[in-house]
Each structure stands twice: as C-alpha cells, then as structure tokens.
Amino acid sequence: MSLSELSRPKLAPHIVLKRDEARSRWVILAPERVLVPDETAAEIVAMTDGVATVAEIVDRLAEKYKAPRDEIAGDVIEMLQDLADQGYLA
Amino acid sequence: MNHVAAKLEIPLAAMGEMTHRCPLQCPYCSNPVNLAKASDELSTEEWKRVLDELAGLGVLQFHFSGGEPLARRDIVELVGHATKVGLYSNLITSAVLLDEVKMTALAEAGLNHVQISIQGAEAASADRIAGYKGGHEKKLAAAKLVRDSGIPLTVNAVMHRQNLDQLSDIVELAVAMDASRLEVAHVQYYGWALKNRAALIPTPEQLDAATRIVDTARIRLKGKLLIDYVIPDYYAETPKKCMGGWAQSFLILSPAGKVLPCHAAESLTGLSFDSVRDRSIADIWRDSPALNLYRGTSWMAEPCRSCEFREIDLGGCRCQAFALAGDAAATDPACGRSPLHREIFSLAVAEASEDRRTLVYRKYAGQS
C-alpha cells in the first residue's frame, strides 16, 4: 500500500490503539508487537477512520498546531506509510 | 562499576501454557521434559483470576499456548474472559483440533490473532516431524478457517537440519495460507530439543543459505508478509537477549500455575517458582526469589560483569548456560566471549556432519 493525501487509511482489523493506563501512554497492539506512538502519532492514528483522507487529517493538524502544512503532510505520510509497510493499515 | 538491580518493569505480555496435553509429538517441543499432569492444571476459574490479575497489573497481551490450548474444553470461555478484561489475545496452536464451530466461537469471543505452527512445506515430512499423520493437511484447512473469520494469521515454522532445504517453499506456503507474519525460528536446544540436537542441528552452510533466503524474501514481500527470524544460538557470535531479559517484560504461566521467566526455567535445578495458587501475580513478580535471582546485571560474573554489552543482551540465556556450562550464572556459551563458545560451535558442526536422523518424540502418554 502506497499512501498519498488522497488515501483514506484506517487500522487493519485486530490492530488496536489503546490507552495503556498502567504506563500513562498510548500503545498500538498488534500480533507479537506493542508499538508506543508518541502523543501526536497516537492522535493521527486515532483520526484514521477510513473516512477522512490524509489531506483532511493534515489540514486539521495544521490548523490545530498552527504549523506549516507541507511539514505536517510529510510527517503524517511517513508515519502512516511505516504502519502500512508493517501491514497495520487497511 | 555500578551494578544496581534492574528497575522493576511491568510485564508487557504473558503466556499461558494452558495444558501440556498435545496430539503432536514434535521432538523440539518447548515444554519441559517433565510434563504437567492434566489433574494439576489450573481450573477455568483459576485461569480467569489469572487473566484478571494480569490485566490489573498492566499486562497488555496474553498468549494462549500449550501443549495444545485447544485441548482445553474451556478455551473459548477463557478467550472471552481475556477480551472482557482488555487483554489482546493470541492463540498459539498446532491447529489440528481447530474446526469451523470452534473457530467461529473463538472469533465471537474476540480472539485477536492466531499463530499456527507448521513442521514443513509438504505433508509427508511435516507429519513425520510432528509424529501425527494427516496433521499438515488439517493445519492448511484450519488456516483457511482463521483467515475466513478475518483474524490475522502468523505461521510459525521451526527450522532444523531435516527441513531447512524446504525454507523457500515454506515462505511460499505462508503466503498461500494468507499469513501476515512468518516466524522462521531455528530450534533452540533446551529440553526436548537438546535430546534431539544431533538429529536437528543445521550445518553452517544450511544456516547461511537460510539467512540469504530470509533476507531476499523480506525485501520481496515487504508490506505483505512480515518475517521474524531467529538463528540458532550455537552459530551466533553474540547471545540473544533471551525473553527480553530474565523476568523483565514477559512471564510464562505453567499449566499448574507456576510463574516462570521462560519456557525452560523449570529445567534449572535448585530454583523454586511460586504458584498463582499461593500468592498474587503482582507479589510473585516483585518478590519471587527465583525471578529476582537473574534480573538485571548484578548477578553477573566475568566476562559478563565488565562487558560493554551487558545491558544489551543481559548475559543471554540462563537455561542454556545451565545446560551447557552447568551453571545458570555463567556467560551464555552462545557468546563469543564465553570460554565454551568454540567448543559448542565445533560440537554443532560435528553433530551436523554426522547427520543422524532418528528422533526422540515428545510423548505425553503416561503423564496423565
């Protein structure tokens, strides 16, 4: 899967984003893996619902963090592409 | 040099050996040579309490393993309980007992992932290794049931001298089974596998060829099939960080409820492991003398003690040190800095070249 701003990503079935209360952090649970996204990465993953496009996610983050859109777009696509390469996005 | 006891971590994952009963007889089984009797197994209610305690402690994933976990009649109920308490669940199975009714029930109970072991790429040799006729075909049918139910599949292929020449076909088989992950795991030689080392240890040439096949397949199948690869310790230069460290991030529960740092720990004579029947898992994890014995780095002798990699590999595997050096606190002979390293390397090469084929099967008979 190659992601672009037009993609509408979501987590693959059985990949779970969850608040890890015992350690005060977010985790992504996958077969034999526990990924620990930082707060921003967790926020991005939480926005991937299969409806929102990457472009829309980037717009929302650029608005919220008052940051340059291009920079955010690069970071978001890189992070999501990494998840996709591991088979964690549908 | 400052050797402080390791900070106590909350285990990330736990594995339950739900039973040691299993229809298969693989000669490298990770269960101990002294198998637990069926009558000693934790009850349904005891396993539920274990799952409650683990979730409460902050454990995130629970692996239902065995023996064959599907040999327990309450497995669906227990998977449902894991889901209820928020544990990410994994079923590690031979799959020969997995039929459509059971698969549907497991999926409805919220099972997150299934791992099926295969013993080879084709039926005749795979069934010979498993000591179970018709097993290979049943596994392929079961894999389809898993994928039809939408649950992701890992194929676990345990590799050794008698099946390494099938590795390319095994990779293709994992793709055909629609697995998202393949574990290519060379046998590690404890317990049953140690009894069978002469029949299973690969030649160095076989190992090199296998590593090349994995490297190539990883590139070709990127994004389609994730391949995890474990090489045999005897041919390593640095030891593996066994279990992520003794009682660091992972715990194993024996069928009778002993809390162990790894599958093989009960092979270390002189250690006594606590049972969930007597104390809470939180207490055991924190206070068990056996779990604290090899935690961190303070137990180390030379050459580990002053080694710059001691925090990286935490001294390797205690069970292997015990099995090969006769001392669980010795440097793992898998390490190039162990005085025994050259010796075990030569032993492996010699045994591999002798090419004995006879297997000692893991038998449950007479244990219950």
HADDOCK unambig.tbl for C-alpha pairs under 7 A between the chains (distance, minus, plus):
assign (segid A and resid 14 and name CA) (segid B and resid 112 and name CA) 5.42 0.50 0.50
assign (segid A and resid 22 and name CA) (segid B and resid 58 and name CA) 5.15 0.50 0.50
assign (segid A and resid 31 and name CA) (segid B and resid 113 and name CA) 6.21 0.50 0.50
assign (segid A and resid 84 and name CA) (segid B and resid 223 and name CA) 6.81 0.50 0.50
assign (segid A and resid 85 and name CA) (segid B and resid 222 and name CA) 6.61 0.50 0.50
assign (segid A and resid 85 and name CA) (segid B and resid 223 and name CA) 4.24 0.50 0.50
assign (segid A and resid 86 and name CA) (segid B and resid 223 and name CA) 5.50 0.50 0.50
assign (segid A and resid 86 and name CA) (segid B and resid 226 and name CA) 6.83 0.50 0.50
assign (segid A and resid 87 and name CA) (segid B and resid 223 and name CA) 5.50 0.50 0.50
assign (segid A and resid 87 and name CA) (segid B and resid 224 and name CA) 6.64 0.50 0.50
